[in-house]
């Protein structure tokens, strides 16, 4: 899939999701002063978990993110509709590379939408699943790691703050047309993935 030439009518989009724990500080830290570093207490308060959906079009250098409270079929189907209608409305077919998670099925569209809408969405997508134990082949995992290091590497206690931060990160990354330098070749894949 990654060797296909860039074609906006037949886009290749990698999609993945990741949980993010909402964490609040139990005590206010001591501010940094001359000659003394900032001090933070190790204790924290758990405030729940949110889900981060990530889709990346690696050849076009474009990232899409959405924060949801849960990771259900309905949430995945709505994110796919967002991808199809907002970002790839003119594409004839969207190849969606993802892991083989139970919600990542065409049937999820029928659970989330009326039959006509579900059928329309199913026709827009071609699903390509990474092999079991080979989810690292999904470039969206790389983008999630980049986002976690650049944007979410601290305690955040609110879904609104996470959403704001993640969308700002995606806008900045899209402005740079940031792409992934994928160096795993088809020849390497035939050797390394033979057992899969």
N, C-alpha and C positions, 0 to 999 in steps of 0.2 A: 504494500500500500504506500509506503513512504517513498518508493522510487517513482511513483507516478508524477508526471510533470504537473505543475500548478495549473488548474483549470477552475475558474470561479463557478462554472456550471456544474462541475462534478467535484465538490469539495471533500477533502479528507480531514475529518475532525476527530481528535482523540478526546475521550471523556472519562472522568473518574470522579470519585468523591472521597472526602476525608472528614472524620469527626474532629471537632475542636471543643475542648472542655472550657466552660466559662468558669473563671477563677477570680475571686475577690481577695484582696489583702485582709488579713485578720487584724493587723496593726499598721499604723502609719509609720513609715520608715523615717530615719533621721537624715535630713538633707546634708549634702556635701558642704564642707567648709574648708577654708584654706588649711592644707596639711592633713585633712581627714576625709577619707572617702565616704560616699553615701552608704548608709547602713540599711539593710532590709531584713525583716524578720522572715524566717523560713516557713512560718505557719500561714496557711491560707484557707479560704472557705470555698467549697465547691458550689457552683450555681447552676449546674446542669451541663448539657452538651448540645451543640448545634452541628449541623451538617454543611459542609462546603462542597458544592458542585463546581467542577472545573472542566471547561472544554477549551481545547486549543487547536487552532488550525496552524500547524507548524510551518507549512510552506508559505502561508500568507502572513505569519507573524502576528496572530490575533488570539487574544485570550478572552473567554467569557466566564464569569463567575456568578454564582447565586448562593445565598445563604438561606437555609431552611431549618425549621425547628426539628424536623424528622427526616428520615431517609426511607420513605415508603414508595410504593409503586406510583402513587399519585404525584409525589414530589418529583420523581424521575421523569414521568411523562410530561409534567408541566415544564421542566427544564428543557426537555427535548423540543417541545413546542416553541419555547422561547428561542432556542437555537435556530429552528427551521423558519419561523415567521419573522423574527426580528433581525437576524444576522444573515440568513441565507434564503431570503424570500425569492430571489431570482435563480437560485440553484435548481437544476433539474433533479439531481440526486445528491444526497449527503451520505458519504461513507462514514459511519460512526464506529471508531475503534474503541473497545472497552473490555473490561473483564466480564466473566460469565456469572455475574451476580444475579440472584433470583429475581430482582426487580427489573433487570435489563432485558426485557422481552417485549415483543410487539403486543402481547396481551395486556400489558400495563396501560397502553393507550385506550383500550376498550374499557378498562376499569375506571379511567379518569375522565373520558369524554364520551359524547354521544357517538353512535356507530359511524355516522358519516364523517365526522371529524377524525375519529380514530383511524378509519380507513385511509383518509387523506394523508395523515401523518405516516402511517405504515408505508405508503407508496413513496414518500419523500426520502426514506432512509434505507440504507443497506447496512446491516449489522455485521461487523467483523469482531470476533471475540479473540482475545489473547488466550494462549493455551494455559491450562492449569499449571500453576507454579511458574508462569511466564508473564505475569501481569507487569513486570518491569519493562516489557516491550511496548507498553502504552506510554506515549510521550507526555500524557497529562500527568502521570505520576512525577515526572521530572519537574513540570511546572508547579505542582503542588509543593514539592520540596523547596523550590526557589521562593515561592510565596511565603511558606512557613519561615524560612530564614530571613527574608527581607521585610516581612510585614507582621508576622504573628509570633515572634519569638519572645513574648512576655505575657504576663497575666492580663487577661481582659475579661471583664465580668458581665458584658452586655452584648446581646445579639446585634443591637443597633450600632455599637462601636465596631464590632467585627465586620459587619456589613459595610459600613462607611470606609474602614481601613482597606478591606479587600477590593472594593470597587475603585478606590483611589489608586491602589497598586496596579490593578488591571488597566486603568486608563493610562497610567505612566508607562507601563510595559508596552501597551499598544501604540503609544506615541513613538516609542523607539523602534517599533516593528521587530521586537525581540524574537529571534528564532532559536531553535535548538540545533546544534551541530551534531546530528545523528551520524555516528561512525560505525554502527553495527551493520555489516554488509550481509547480503543474501548468502554469500559463500560461508561467512561465519555462522549464520543462522542454520544452515544445513548441517553443520558440524555440531554446534552447541545444542540445538533443539532436536536432534535426531531422536532422542528418547521420548520427547513430548509428542 
